[in-house]
């Protein structure tokens, strides 16, 4: 991955963390590695454990950020969710959310 793409991704993760914090999420970890997948942001919202995938695209990119989450990635995130729920005794539920960042437009898609 190029340095520019890495920097854009890290910037997107910081923006997503701030966006989620303002909406009542508590960011517990960033870039968490599990046997199933790397999780961009691990958050808590009440008694729900929320795995957040962050997709960042430049303004005017051919494919919008929310369309770039592949079935393969969804499957890996679902397996990571299953692993983490078993290790988190306080959590009553787990879900996977997507923060899609296109240029400066930020959208939260719940339960992808």
Secondary structure, DSSP 8 states (H G I E B T S, - for coil): --HHHHHHHHHHHHHHHHHHHHTT-EEEEEEEE-SS-EEEEEEEETTEEEEEEEEEE-TT-SS-GGGG--HHHHHHHHHHHHHHHHT-TT-SEEEEEEEEEETTEEEEE---
